[in-house]
């Protein structure tokens, strides 16, 4: 059965096309569009009219792609920005009216579950796994195995949210970074203490920050799911990338190999979040997964149907 799954994130809207049969996901193809629905939501509490239009137009385009590929089912979820926005009901209404898409706004816990479930579809070792999902509006921490999730926490620290709250210009100032670091450390302190009690076999990173760092690390001219999936990034590599991009102008960041131009303005915050998490958890390296909440959504929805 052909399935289309859409994730409306704070920074990006993504589409997964895949075949689902006998509990297996095959022939995966992904589309990404930096639609930034969460721009200004942390500050004002509302989705801007311009962001509303951009995202509805993107939804219509994704629906068209699903129809052209003869998808039997199309599912759509909204995460952090749509959870927080006071006018998310208006967006849901327009999505149904103009794109004929039903948008399901999920909780942070549901988002964590889907991300973890998706990761399991793409790995062989499934015991004592810690998944870290750094998004635009929030970061999810999930620890468990294929039988159950033992710990899950969603924290309101994301690349877009931290950029808007702390980093005000093209160049990241030292004082801004210090204030952001203090905030992130305070937010994740209890979560880190809890996670350190577990015996972790493998740490996996998902989301745009992790995949971008891997792409930068590999200096990829063209993004490749195959080269990103199961790639390793070390704490030292994250530190080097952070040091490099912190002192760059926005235009310089846009020219960095492996970094999407539309992610250039939020990459410093994203890398800083990952660096602090790895340092606090005393993690030397993480594995990057190209299986994430979209694959988790396919598995959850189609598994229920079958």
Protein Blocks (a to p, Z undefined) as FASTA:
>chain_A
ZZddddddfkbccddddddeehiaehiacddddeklmgoklmnopacfklmmmmmmmmmm
mmmmmmmnopabdcddddfklmmpmklmmmmmmmmmmnopacddddfklmmmmmmmmmmm
mcfblghiacddddfkbccdddddfkbcfbdcddfbdfklmmmmmmmbfbdcfklmmmmm
mmmmmmmmmmmmmmmmpccfbdcdedjklmmmmmmmnopabacfklmnopacdfklmmmm
mmmmmmpcfklmmmpghiafklmmmmmmmmmmmmmmmmmnopabdcddfbdfklmmmmmm
mmmmZZ
